């Protein structure tokens, strides 16, 4: 189900409907987090998409927070190397 949300989010993104895209990416992130946990690549990819929408819409503080969370979880899961 989350992969459909990601695809739909990308469609909204391409149409310029960023609020709808963010909603779909948020929902995909929530589903993936529940199913796989916070450090799973699918969860982190969805969160990065949320950050991309925030960046695109000028919500730089939220974007930075999301990107920092992705980086933190990636470092936690995979280390620096």
N, C-alpha and C positions, 0 to 999 in steps of 0.2 A: 504494500500500500504506500509506503513512504517513497518508493521509486516513482510511483505515479504522481505524487505530490511534487517531487523534484522536477519531473517533466512538465507538469502543469505550471510550476513556478517559472521555468525557463520560457515557456510560451508567453506567459504574462510579461516577463522581462522584455522579450522581443517586441511585444506590442506596446511597451512603455507604461504598462499598468503596474507600477512598482508596489503600491499597497497590496494588491492581490498577489503579486509574486512573493512579497515578504510573508504574507499570511501562509501561503503554501509551503515555503521553506521553513517557517516556524513550526508548522504542523509536522513536516517531515523530520525535523530535528527532534521534536518531542517523541514521535513514534520510535525513531531509531535509538534515542537515548533509553527509552523504556525497554526496548527489545534487546539491545546490544551493549548498553552501558555508555558512559561519557567519553571513553577513549577509543571507541571503535571507529575505524576510518569512515564508515557511512555517516555516523553521528557527526564527526568532525567536518566532513564535506558539507553536510546540510547547514551546520552552523557557519561555515565559511560563506555559503550562499546568502545567509541572512546578513552577514557582514558586508557582502558585495552590494546588496540592495541598500543598506544603510550608507555605504560610501557613495553610491550613485545618487542617492537622494539628499546628500549633504549632511547627513546625520553622522558627523565624523567621530563624535564621542562614543556613540553606540557601536560604530564600525570598529573603532580601535579596541573597544572592550571585547567584542566578539572575536576579532583576530587574535587578541592576546589570550583569550580562553582557548582557542584552537591551538595556538603555539604551546601554551602551557600543558595542555593534555597530550599533545604530540611528544613533547620532551619527556613527560612523565611515562608515556607508553613505550617510546622508542629510544630515548636517550639523545644525547647531542651528536652522536656519530651516525 
